[in-house]
Amino acid sequence: MSSAPTPPRAPAKGPGKPAGRSRELPEHLKAYKGVWVFIELERGRVHPVSWELLGEGRKLADTLGVELAGVIIGPNDGSVGAAGADAAAYGADLVYVIEDPILAAYRTDPFTRGLTALVEAHKPEILLLGATTLGRDLAGAVATTLATGLTADCTELAIDMETRTLASTRPTFGGSLLCTIQTLHFRPQMATIRPRVMSMPDRRDAAAPRVVTEPLSMEEEQIVTKVLDFIPDRDQDTAHLAYADVVVGGGLGLGSAENFRLVRELAHVLGGEYGGSRPLVQKGWIPADRQIGQTGRTIRPKLYIAAGISGAIQHRVGTEGADVILAINTDANAPIFDFATHGVVADALEMLPALTEAFRRRLEGAARAA
Amino acid sequence: MHCVVCIKQVPDSAQIRVHPVTNTIMRQGVPTIINPYDLYALEEALRVRDAFGGTVSVITMGPPMAEAALRKALAFGADRAVLMTDRIFAGSDTLATSYVLSHGIMRLAAETPVDIVFAGKQTIDGDTAQVGPGIARRLNLNQLTYVEKIERLDPEADEIVVHRRAEGGVHVLKTELPCLITMLEGSNSMRFASMDDMFRAARAEITVWSAAEAGIEDQTRCGLRGSPTVVRKVFAPKPRQEKAKLIEVAGLSASDAAPQVIDALLAADRKLADHLAAG
């Protein structure tokens, strides 16, 4: 049998005792300057949430009058350098880089070691990560190692000028309430933000960023966890749901799992993606990765059609970034009509196939005219 | 095998109401449940015990009333339940919570070495997914989050192979015990608890540990004092906008109404019309 776990290690940095509730930052933490965004690089590609966070990080850095940096940890196959150039195009002044062949696939230990070492050496005041499966795994481990504050799933970031600290606002209790959280006496102030919560910044022409390179100082033999395989999803479309320009969503108003095909058909005609509200996942009508809302995917499409969805608060939180929302519901008092752009009081089971047909004709007509 | 499952008692979020004036959660009358994500962790631990023998301990940090969640877990088949409750735990953020729970797990491990610590992927009230990784760091456990499936478990070799959800696919990871696993929803389904199980659980003894009893020496790292994050403001979300513009379709058949709906939609937003035409 295995040995007992070892006792928790003492925090690497930070005061032995938390300071009181004074406004003053402890002296040794005043050296922490700058806003960092962790650039999530996997299999040669950067997750778009990283660029969204650079856009948001740029605003925070400008407010504070400090630099914005991207942090890139990955293999030495050229992908890190390419990601660095992209980071500059999305607003980074400089990049901190760790390149090592053993960083080809994400593993908690080497990434935690690398990111923690960078923070300790270069002392950022703010560190943002995407709230992806990778980002949350890493952020939790790094924040615990550094013994600092971490706020999950923020929907709004601002600087509280009085304290010069990050004010992170996040939904709680499934979106029924928002709370603003601050880390006053610890650095860095860490936060994760979900994909599509922040808007994508414009790409601009940028000179090559300044690059600060550090070694990983870890050998493969020291890493217990091994990656045996990566199995890509058969249904690659679920990955695109958050980033689709057109999304059709279904709710309990569809009446049955079979009727969900009406949602898929409309999405297909519009070249978009489909998903559903939380109750549909709970009933097993759709898989969990098709759930739209605060506890599922946050979407920001140009058009969101919500069919038979009442619009519970947690659904609203995940969809209100859409440019246009068309709601179809038989109940004129459904909360969805309080935040949709357009509403149709009608039965989704009748309207969905009619819209599918009408859109098909309209788009065919447009294609002929073009 | 000794599996420890971390659970949390949470208000049933489907029945949460917010006080319109004070903006506080109205907990009165809201039933509490075991955090639904934790049930996948508990079921997986029970399956490990079914396959390899050993014990399943459940542990929670919370007020005395959290005992109800532990009894529920015992009814499902857990062997032992520990409630960590102390006034100084109140107000713990995720860093302080992982500090407290890791001490409870160490205390359990002192009696029987722990092979796997299980947790749900996140809670439905806090939704942070941070406590699991926090415990893994503090106890030096190999960290496996968002696990869909335990592919292979070899207690003799102290080896485990799991499927971990990643963006766009699944990583197959091999690591050594002891480890910490957070289970993804839908990875299994909880067994039923019989009436007998429930009666047995109702009479079972629950171990209660205060901070001192759990061996926590540095009390400044618990509760509000040990939490780097501070909640500065709680408020109700502002709706996105005013009411939806209703598209009048009363009296029309769906096939007559649909073109009108599309017209209204596209007339209001030219960019959308261009986008759809281009797509």
Interface residues (C-beta under 8 A of the other chain):
Chain A: M1 S2 S3 A4 P5 T6 P7 P8 R9 K17 P18 E42 H47 A105 Y106 R107 T108 D109 T112 T132 T133 L134 R136 D137 A139 G140 A141 A143 T144 T145 A147 T148 G149 L150 T151 A152 D153 D160 A167 P171 T172 F173 G174 G175 S176 L177 L178 C179 T180 I181 Q182 T183 L184 H185 F186 V224 T225 K226 V227 L228 D229 F230 I231 P232 D233 Q236 A239 D245 V246 L270 G271 P287 A288 Q294 T295 K302 L303 I313 R316 V317 E320 D323 V324 I325 L326 A327 A332 I336 F337 D338 F339 A340 T341 H342 G343 V344 V345 A346 D347 E350 M351 P353 A354 L355 E357 A358 F359 R362 L363 A366 A370
Chain B: H2 P11 S13 I16 R17 V18 N23 I25 D93 T94 L95 S98 Y99 S102 H103 I105 M106 A109 A110 P113 V114 D115 I124 D125 G126 D127 T128 A129 Q130 V131 G132 P133 G134 A136 R137 R138 L139 N140 L141 N142 Q143 L144 T145 Y146 P155 D158 V161 H163 R164 R165 A166 E167 G168 G169 V170 H171 V172 L173 K174 T175 E176 L177 P178 E185 G186 T220 R225 G226 S227 P228 T229 V230 V231 R232 K233 V234 F235 A236 P237 P239 R240 Q241 K243 A244 K245 L246 I247 V249 A250 S253 A254 S255 A257 A258 P259 V261 I262 A264 L265 A268 D269 K271 L272 H275 L276 A277 G279
